[in-house]
Structures are given as structure tokens and as C-alpha cells.
């Protein structure tokens, strides 16, 4: 292939099965003939098996700067160093890259051993290494999956070297070989804040799941079904707000959640729903990336809710909203800037609530179930636009960008 001699190193800090953007990027570039290597941090045997299944047959090399799956002396030292750096930030505002991730030395050695023609960097710690590579004259593509210095809640931000992150963001945006992010809302905000060129936008969308709907989540297909998923079900995500909303909806509903959920939180949600005959709550375990689209297609409406704070949450376009839309499932979403942007792309496939409150959610569900033709119109709209907002369109953008760089 024409690109077979071009080496691309993707630097990340999470399992590839937990970072679909890295996976899509890597497989797109590998499929186009580039020699692709991923360097990352792993922490789970189970997730590593999923990673390996995803990467099987792709030719992508997968290497670990930090392998935290066991409690060895080496790993204990790596974890202790990270904890020390985090506490230095909290107690003394010490701006150290060691607080951004695990095993700086391991990353540095592995990056030096994998000299490449182009480097892609994702997430906080790789941002630091990307800026170092730039200063050495390397070609570096910065993928801002999030606005790192404007992410997380107050308690977590106290342990982040925010001044360092802002310095790195500024350097990447001003001097990066190429910079891309997940929405125009975020791209505009980054450019304005750092007085830089606007990053290009690669939406964090997906390929639709092929084939017919096979029902596994829904034993009763008569009641209208709402669906929400994430890697983890827990407090602070607005899940309780959704349950409170469903309790006041006038029409019978099924509410399906999917994600890792502790027994205590599971009990809390069922207690919050209460004993009733009108609405039913279901909690499902995680499924593989390959099966996720099939499970989404079972349901009538997808739920995509984000808070407006921190600022990053308002500006980004979440993975889940694209998962729903490419699988032709209409969406009820909170009116963040990112969701408004996606709603415009979806041409009627997204219903925005007034705000992220149980009353606003309940009102829009009752409106839709009273006027079912609105849902039918949304599905028809998605039949015509789902391909235009799938990963296939973004894949072409990415390949053009890399062709221009190389």
C-alpha cells in the first residue's frame, strides 16, 4: 500500500476498548496502509482481552507504558509516585506532569524506542509528551477529546496541575502540526481562549450496527422503552434525575440502564423508583463494543444527558448521542452546546429538553408519547441522515488530514 512505510504512533492512557476514538483512529489509519502502534496504560485482564479481540487481524501493535494489572513491587512504586504527585498538586499547587498519569519514565522510554513519522496524542499525559515531541521537531497531531483544563468537578480539579495543563493546551493549539477536537462548540472555545487557529472537527461518531433487531433487553415489547448507557452507573451523572422524571410520566414506560453498577447503587435506584405497576426499571451489565449497537436498536428512545458544568461537558458532543443516532434511534438530550450542535446535524432526530431537571424530562416524554407522530418523523429523519453522521464520513476527513501532513 502507498502508506506502508509511514509510521504512526498513537499515545493514549486507557484501554483501547474504553477509548473508541483511539480505536477508530488506529483502525482507520491501519486500514489505509499506515504502520500503526498504540502506546497506552492498562489495568485490567478482562479489558485487555476485549482490546485484543478488537485489534485482532488489524496489524496494529499494542504496547504498554504502564501495565497495572498486578500488585508487584514495580506497580506499587508507580502507583505511589502518582499519588505523591497528586498530593503535591493539592497541597502545594506543584505543577508536575506526574499528576497527569502513571509512569512518566515508562512512557518516555517507549516513545523513544518507537520513533515515528507522525505522532497522535490523546488525553492529559500524552498531551505533555506531544508538546515535548513538538519541541524536538516532530510532527504531532493533538486530538482534544476534552478540554482538559476545564473538565471535572471542583474536588477532582484540586488534584490536577491546571496551570500546566493550560500551558500545554496553549502550546499544542499554537504550534501543533494539526489539532482536532470533537465539536465546533469546543473548537471555537479553544481557539478564542488561546488565540489560536480553530481546530478541525472530527465527530466522535460510529458505524451503525448491521442486521435486524434482535430483542434481548426487552421481554415486554408493548411498553415504550427508554435507554441510557455508560461504562459506570453511579452518583453524579444525573441518573437519579432520570428515575424521578419517569415516576411522574403519565404513560407506561420501561427504563433501561446499562453499565457497571454496584449492588448498593442498584438498590438505591430501585428504592427511588419504588413499588409500582406503571413503570419498570431494568439494569443491564456492560456488553462488548460490537454488541452495543444491537442493544441500542431494541429501544424506542435513547437518553443523552450532560450537565452544563464543568465547561467541557457543555461544549463536547458525547459518544452516546452518536451511538443512538447512527443506529436510527431518536434521542432526548439536555440542551448543552454540544447537543444543540448534534441536533442540528440530525435534522429532527434529537429532542432537546428545556433543561436537565426531572420536570423538563418528564414533560418532553409525555409530549412525545401523546404525539407519537413526532417520534415517527424523527425516525424517518434519521433514515436519511444517519449515514451522513456516521464514522464513514469522519473517516474520510481523518485520512485527508493525514495525507496533507505526510
C-alpha positions, -999 to 999 in steps of 0.1 A, spaced: 0 0 0 11 36 -6 14 44 31 31 12 43 64 29 51 48 57 71 49 50 108 22 65 131 25 63 169 -8 69 189 -1 78 225 -30 73 249 -36 64 286 -65 40 287 -76 6 273 -85 8 236 -119 -7 243 -125 22 267 -114 48 242 -134 43 210 -119 74 194 -84 59 196 -97 26 183 -114 42 153 -85 64 145 -60 35 147 -80 11 126 -88 38 100 -51 46 96 -40 10 96 -67 2 71 -53 29 48 -18 13 49 -1 32 77 21 13 101 3 20 134 14 15 170 -5 23 201 12 31 235 -11 32 265 -18 23 301 -37 -8 310 -51 -21 343 -75 -50 337 -71 -85 323 -107 -86 313 -104 -53 294 -71 -64 278 -89 -95 263 -115 -71 249 -87 -49 235 -70 -79 219 -103 -90 203 -109 -55 188 -73 -53 174 -72 -89 161 -62 -90 124 -56 -52 122 -18 -54 123 -18 -27 149 10 -30 175 -2 -25 211 24 -16 238 21 -7 274 39 22 291 22 12 324 8 -23 330 -10 -21 363 -28 -54 363 -9 -69 393 3 -58 427 40 -61 420 66 -40 437 72 -21 405 35 -13 401 32 -3 438 61 21 432 43 35 401 11 40 420 28 55 450 47 80 427 14 91 411 -2 95 445 27 116 457 25 139 426 -12 143 430 -8 153 467 19 178 457 -6 195 434 -33 195 461 -12 207 489 14 229 473 0 236 437 31 220 424 27 218 386 41 184 378 32 162 348 35 132 371 -1 141 383 -15 136 348 -10 98 346 11 68 355 48 61 348 63 91 330 96 73 327 79 42 311 62 64 286 94 84 278 114 52 271 87 36 250 82 67 229 119 70 223 121 34 212 92 38 187 104 67 165 76 75 141 68 98 112 37 112 128 25 111 164 -11 113 176 -17 122 212 -49 117 233 -57 127 269 -37 146 295 -4 128 300 1 123 262 -6 160 258 26 166 278 46 142 257 32 156 225 45 191 234 79 176 241 79 159 207 69 191 191 100 209 206 121 181 191 108 190 157 84 160 153 51 161 135 24 158 162 -14 157 159 -32 167 190 -67 152 195 -85 172 221 -111 146 232 -120 170 260 -110 204 273 -87 190 299 -82 222 320 -119 228 321 -130 193 330 -141 175 362 -157 188 393 -141 210 420 -128 183 442 -111 164 414 -97 196 399 -79 203 431 -56 174 423 -49 185 387 -20 208 377 -43 232 359 -17 258 352 5 232 335 -25 218 315 -33 253 302 3 259 293 3 226 274 -30 233 257 -18 267 245 14 253 231 -4 225 213 -30 248 198 -5 273 186 23 250 174 8 216 168 12 201 134 -25 196 134 -52 199 161 -86 183 161 -115 180 186 -150 167 189 -173 196 182 -174 231 167 -185 244 200 -154 232 217 -132 241 187 -144 277 188 -139 280 225 -104 267 224 -94 290 195 -109 320 213 -93 312 247 -58 306 234 -60 330 204 -51 301 180 -63 287 148 -96 269 151 -90 231 154 -107 209 129 -137 188 140 -138 150 139 -171 140 154 -169 111 178 -194 90 159 -196 54 149 -205 29 122 -241 16 126 -247 -19 137 -257 -41 107 -286 -66 106 -321 -68 121 -331 -60 156 -328 -90 180 -346 -84 213 -326 -94 244 -331 -65 268 -369 -62 264 -391 -91 274 -422 -70 270 -422 -50 238 -456 -34 243 -445 -7 267 -424 22 254 -387 18 261 -361 44 271 -324 35 271 -293 51 288 -258 36 289 -224 43 303 -193 24 315 -204 31 351 -237 37 368 -232 58 398 -239 91 416 -231 125 400 -243 116 365 -279 127 367 -293 91 368 -314 98 398 -329 128 380 -340 105 351 -356 80 375 -375 108 393 -387 120 359 -400 86 348 -421 83 380 -442 113 370 -447 103 333 -483 95 326 -478 68 301 -464 33 309 -427 30 303 -397 8 305 -365 25 316 -333 5 307 -299 14 322 -267 -3 311 -233 -1 328 -212 -14 357 -233 -9 388 -226 -16 425 -252 -35 444 -257 -6 468 -264 18 439 -286 -7 422 -307 -9 454 -307 29 457 -322 32 422 -349 6 427 -358 22 460 -360 55 442 -383 40 416 -405 25 443 -430 -3 441 -454 4 412 -472 -12 383 -470 16 358 -432 19 350 -405 -7 351 -368 -2 357 -341 -26 343 -303 -25 349 -282 -45 324 -244 -53 326 -220 -39 300 -217 -56 266 -189 -55 242 -184 -27 217 -195 -49 189 -228 -58 207 -237 -23 219 -253 -11 187 -276 -42 186 -288 -35 221 -294 2 214 -316 -7 184 -340 -26 206 -353 6 222 -376 34 212 -357 64 225 -321 70 237 -313 93 266 -283 116 264 -280 140 294 -250 161 304 -246 188 329 -236 223 318 -207 223 343 -178 218 341 -175 238 309 -161 208 290 -194 189 295 -213 218 279 -191 220 248 -184 184 239 -207 161 219 -210 129 239 -203 94 224 -237 81 233 -257 106 213 -239 94 182 -243 58 191 -281 63 192 -284 84 160 -263 62 137 -285 32 148 -316 53 139 -329 57 175 -343 91 182 -328 109 212 -339 130 242 -310 152 252 -302 180 276 -296 213 258 -258 216 261 -239 234 233 -226 201 221 -260 185 219 -275 215 202 -248 212 175 -256 175 170 -293 182 170 -288 205 140 -269 177 122 -296 151 130 -324 172 112 -352 163 137 -337 132 153 -330 149 186 -355 163 211 -339 188 234 -353 193 269 -357 228 284 -330 220 310 -316 190 329 -344 186 355 -368 158 362 -397 181 353 -382 190 319 -375 153 311 -410 142 322 -427 170 302 -409 161 269 -415 123 273 -453 130 280 -454 153 249 -438 127 227 -460 98 239 -491 120 234 -479 129 199 -464 96 186 -462 110 151 -433 132 163 -413 101 170 -422 86 137 -410 118 119 -377 116 139 -371 80 128 -377 90 92 -353 119 96 -326 95 109 -332 71 80 -320 99 57 -292 114 78 -277 86 98 -251 77 71 -241 113 68 -232 115 105 -216 80 108 -179 73 112 -177 67 75 -179 105 69 -154 113 96 -130 86 84 -127 104 51 -119 137 69 -92 120 90 -75 104 60 -74 137 41 -58 154 71 -31 128 74 -24 128 37 -18 165 39 6 161 68 26 133 54 
